[in-house]
């Protein structure tokens, strides 16, 4: 058995037109998987799929746009993937939103609901749609891209952190439910990574300095540095791992100490 071989597998990656999601999709394709590129805009998805196909040959990637806030669109994503590629072996719930920066006392109800809907409820929806065929086959890997924010506190992204902590528990609950059918559910918890999504954090020199000062590697991450964790969780290498959180953060959560 080749531990990291994904040949013959079909992987759906949400939020994969850029950032961490794109890096994960590219890495899964590099290891043999057919990948479905999905984000809100079809043209952005097509662009990434074309780039992957230019490297690996036509058909390695397809593009199916879907907004995670639209349950019908997510159902269509699953339906179209099955219609065009026949199955779903790996689901990566990467897309998320964070419309608010500041203390929690200042967040509106609509902003809080959007965070919880897009970062937790949408993952529940999509997993519920994709999991039945995995359970039937007694094989599959579901990966939720959470955040170290779910393990720590914040005075600026508190509600986002609440949603990311909820993702850890979602994975634990589903791992317990799906385990008898050998379907695994795990989380990746990245630290601060240089993406457009996190631009408001790393572009602020004070925030960047505060984060890197307490990080053993003394820097923030790059999207490709998260992708290896997804390859591991998607592949035969991790068949005895479920309900867990893989922290990939340059050491920020351990701090430096005295």
ChimeraX attribute file (.defattr): number of C-alpha atoms within 10 A of each C-alpha:
attribute: neighborCount
match mode: 1-to-1
recipient: residues
	/A:1	6
	/A:2	8
	/A:3	12
	/A:4	18
	/A:5	19
	/A:6	22
	/A:7	14
	/A:8	10
	/A:9	21
	/A:10	25
	/A:11	27
	/A:12	29
	/A:13	24
	/A:14	30
	/A:15	26
	/A:16	30
	/A:17	27
	/A:18	19
	/A:19	19
	/A:20	26
	/A:21	27
	/A:22	24
	/A:23	21
	/A:24	26
	/A:25	32
	/A:26	24
	/A:27	21
	/A:28	29
	/A:29	25
	/A:30	18
	/A:31	15
	/A:32	17
	/A:33	26
	/A:34	28
	/A:35	30
	/A:36	29
	/A:37	32
	/A:38	31
	/A:39	23
	/A:40	19
	/A:41	15
	/A:42	15
	/A:43	14
	/A:44	17
	/A:45	25
	/A:46	19
	/A:47	15
	/A:48	23
	/A:49	27
	/A:50	18
	/A:51	13
	/A:52	24
	/A:53	17
	/A:54	13
	/A:55	12
	/A:56	15
	/A:57	11
	/A:58	12
	/A:59	14
	/A:60	20
	/A:61	28
	/A:62	23
	/A:63	25
	/A:64	24
	/A:65	24
	/A:66	24
	/A:67	19
	/A:68	26
	/A:69	19
	/A:70	13
	/A:71	16
	/A:72	12
	/A:73	17
	/A:74	25
	/A:75	17
	/A:76	16
	/A:77	25
	/A:78	20
	/A:79	15
	/A:80	15
	/A:81	21
	/A:82	14
	/A:83	10
	/A:84	9
	/A:85	17
	/A:86	11
	/A:87	18
	/A:88	22
	/A:89	24
	/A:90	29
	/A:91	24
	/A:92	28
	/A:93	26
	/A:94	24
	/A:95	25
	/A:96	24
	/A:97	16
	/A:98	19
	/A:99	13
	/A:100	18
	/A:101	16
	/A:102	13
	/A:103	13
	/A:104	16
	/A:105	7
	/A:106	9
	/A:107	15
	/A:108	11
	/A:109	9
	/A:110	10
	/A:111	15
	/A:112	19
	/A:113	12
	/A:114	18
	/A:115	23
	/A:116	22
	/A:117	18
	/A:118	20
	/A:119	28
	/A:120	23
	/A:121	20
	/A:122	21
	/A:123	26
	/A:124	17
	/A:125	17
	/A:126	21
	/A:127	21
	/A:128	12
	/A:129	17
	/A:130	24
	/A:131	22
	/A:132	13
	/A:133	14
	/A:134	21
	/A:135	17
	/A:136	12
	/A:137	13
	/A:138	15
	/A:139	18
	/A:140	25
	/A:141	26
	/A:142	27
	/A:143	26
	/A:144	26
	/A:145	25
	/A:146	31
	/A:147	26
	/A:148	22
	/A:149	22
	/A:150	20
	/A:151	15
	/A:152	12
	/A:153	12
	/A:154	14
	/A:155	10
	/A:156	14
	/A:157	18
	/A:158	22
	/A:159	26
	/A:160	26
	/A:161	22
	/A:162	20
	/A:163	24
	/A:164	27
	/A:165	20
	/A:166	18
	/A:167	26
	/A:168	25
	/A:169	14
	/A:170	20
	/A:171	24
	/A:172	20
	/A:173	13
	/A:174	21
	/A:175	22
	/A:176	14
	/A:177	14
	/A:178	21
	/A:179	16
	/A:180	11
	/A:181	15
	/A:182	20
	/A:183	26
	/A:184	32
	/A:185	31
	/A:186	28
	/A:187	30
	/A:188	23
	/A:189	24
	/A:190	24
	/A:191	23
	/A:192	25
	/A:193	24
	/A:194	17
	/A:195	16
	/A:196	13
	/A:197	16
	/A:198	13
	/A:199	12
	/A:200	11
	/A:201	20
	/A:202	20
	/A:203	12
	/A:204	10
	/A:205	10
	/A:206	10
	/A:207	13
	/A:208	15
	/A:209	14
	/A:210	10
	/A:211	19
	/A:212	19
	/A:213	15
	/A:214	18
	/A:215	20
	/A:216	16
	/A:217	14
	/A:218	14
	/A:219	19
	/A:220	17
	/A:221	18
	/A:222	16
	/A:223	19
	/A:224	17
	/A:225	16
	/A:226	25
	/A:227	20
	/A:228	17
	/A:229	20
	/A:230	26
	/A:231	24
	/A:232	16
	/A:233	26
	/A:234	29
	/A:235	22
	/A:236	16
	/A:237	15
	/A:238	15
	/A:239	17
	/A:240	9
	/A:241	14
	/A:242	24
	/A:243	19
	/A:244	16
	/A:245	23
	/A:246	18
	/A:247	20
	/A:248	21
	/A:249	23
	/A:250	22
	/A:251	17
	/A:252	23
	/A:253	17
	/A:254	11
	/A:255	14
	/A:256	12
	/A:257	6
	/A:258	3
